[in-house]
Amino acid sequence: MKRDDKRYWKITLRLLGVILVIWIFVSLGLSIIFAQELNIIKLGGYPLGFWFAQQGSIFTFIALIFVYAWIMNRIDRKFDVHEE
C-alpha cells in the first residue's frame, strides 16, 4: 500500500469515527442519558429530551449523511480518487 493510500484511509476512518461519535452522542446521550436535563427546555411545545428521542436524532443522522458525502467528495478530489 502506497503512502498516499494509507493517508487516504487514515483520513477517511477518522471522519467515520467523528461522525459515529456525534451520532452516538445525539441518539444515545441527548435522547436517553441527558433527557431529564434537556426536558427543562421546550421546543415546539415539547420537552427537548423527548424531541431529540423522537425527531432530533433522525434529523441529525440525515444531516450527518449529507456532511459525510460532502466531506468525502472533497477528500476524494484531494487524493484524486473521485468518480467523475
C-alpha positions in Angstrom: 0.0 0.0 0.0 1.4 3.4 -1.0 1.9 6.2 1.4 -1.0 8.2 -0.1 -3.3 5.2 0.2 -2.6 4.9 3.9 -3.1 8.6 4.4 -6.4 8.5 2.5 -7.7 5.6 4.6 -6.5 7.2 7.8 -8.4 10.5 7.0 -11.5 8.5 5.9 -11.6 6.4 9.0 -11.0 9.4 11.2 -14.0 11.1 9.5 -16.1 8.0 10.1 -15.1 7.9 13.7 -16.0 11.5 14.3 -19.4 11.1 12.6 -20.2 8.0 14.6 -19.3 9.7 17.8 -21.6 12.6 17.0 -24.4 10.2 16.1 -24.0 8.1 19.2 -23.8 11.3 21.4 -27.0 12.7 19.9 -29.0 9.4 19.7 -27.9 7.9 23.0 -26.7 10.9 25.0 -29.2 13.6 24.2 -32.1 11.2 23.8 -31.6 9.0 26.8 -28.8 9.9 29.2 -29.3 13.7 29.3 -33.0 13.7 28.5 -34.1 14.8 32.0 -31.8 17.8 32.0 -32.9 18.7 28.5 -36.6 18.4 29.3 -36.4 21.8 31.1 -36.1 23.4 27.6 -39.2 23.3 25.4 -39.1 23.1 21.6 -42.4 23.5 19.7 -44.2 22.9 23.0 -42.4 19.6 23.7 -39.6 18.9 26.1 -36.2 18.9 24.3 -35.2 15.5 25.5 -38.4 14.0 24.1 -37.9 15.9 20.9 -34.3 14.5 20.5 -35.6 11.0 21.2 -38.4 11.3 18.6 -37.0 13.5 15.8 -33.7 15.2 16.7 -31.6 12.0 16.4 -33.2 11.3 13.0 -32.6 14.8 11.7 -29.0 14.7 13.0 -28.5 11.3 11.2 -29.8 12.7 7.9 -27.6 15.8 8.3 -24.6 13.7 9.0 -25.2 11.7 5.8 -25.0 14.9 3.8 -22.0 16.2 5.7 -20.2 12.9 5.2 -20.9 12.9 1.4 -19.7 16.5 1.1 -16.5 15.9 3.1 -15.8 12.6 1.3 -16.1 14.3 -2.1 -13.5 16.8 -1.0 -11.2 14.1 0.3 -11.7 12.1 -2.9 -10.8 15.1 -5.0 -7.7 15.8 -2.9 -6.4 12.3 -3.3 -7.6 12.1 -7.0 -9.9 9.1 -6.4 -13.2 10.8 -7.4 -15.6 9.2 -9.8 -16.1 11.9 -12.4 
